[in-house]
Amino acid sequence: MSNPMEAHMASPTLLDPESLYSQAELVPLLKKSRAWFERSRWDGSGPPFVKVGRLSLYRGADVLAWLEANRRTSKSQNNTEKSDHS
């Protein structure tokens, strides 16, 4: 029997890079709240999005790239590569 947690952790790989996804579709996949998505659109901390009228949509390829860019090997690892704090 497979581990249900492993199956859930693999779920973002089910995103089709060419498809568009709504916030409601991504909330359960990324385990983030609607408020997090709204805040991340405002402050730019989340995946890139596309505005279609009043609707915010996310390209699968952008979400996957954002996940990869935020991958860490330890909790102490930070995002200093992208920082201008010289």
N, C-alpha and C positions, 0 to 999 in steps of 0.2 A: 504494500500500500504506500502511495506517495505521501509526502509531507504536505499538508494543505498550505502551510506558510510558504514553502518553496514555490508552489504553484502561484500563490498570490504575488510573491516578489517578482515573478517572471512576467506578470501581466502587462507592464508597460511595453514589453517587446511585442505585444500584440497590436501595437499602434501601426497603422499603415502610414508610411512616410508621406504618401501622396494625398491622404484624406484630411479633411477639416473636422475638428472636434469642438463641441461646445464645452463651456465650463462645466455644465451638469454631467457630461460624459467623463470628464477628467477628474472630477472630485473623488469618486471612489477608486480610480486607478492610482492616483498619486497620494491618496490619503490626506488630502488638504481640504479645508473648508471653503465654502463659497466666499466668505469674507477674506480669506487668504488670497484667492484669485483676484478679487476686486482690489485689494491693497497692493498686490504685486503688479497689477496693471498701472496703478497710480505711481508707484515708486520705482518701477522698472526692474524689480528683483526676480520676477518670474519669467516663464518662457515668453518669447515674442508672440504677438497676436496680430490678427487681421481684423479690422473693423469693416463690417458689411452692414451699412445703415447703423442701427442701434446695437446690433449683435456683435459680440467679440468672439472670434473663432481662432482656433489654434491648429496650425499645420502639424501633422504627426512628426514630420522631419524636424521641425523646430523644437517640439517637446522632447524628442529623443536626444537632440543635440544639447539642449539645456540640461537634461539629466546627466549626460556624459560630462559636461563641463562642471557639474556640481558633485561629481564622484569624489569621494575621499577614501583614504586608506587608514586614517585614524581621526579621532575626535580633536586631537591637538593640531591637525593640519588645517591651515586657514587659506584664504584666497589671496595671498600676497602677490601672486604672479600678475594679477589684474589691477593691483593697487598702485597709485602714484605717490605713496607715502615714502619719499626718498629723504 
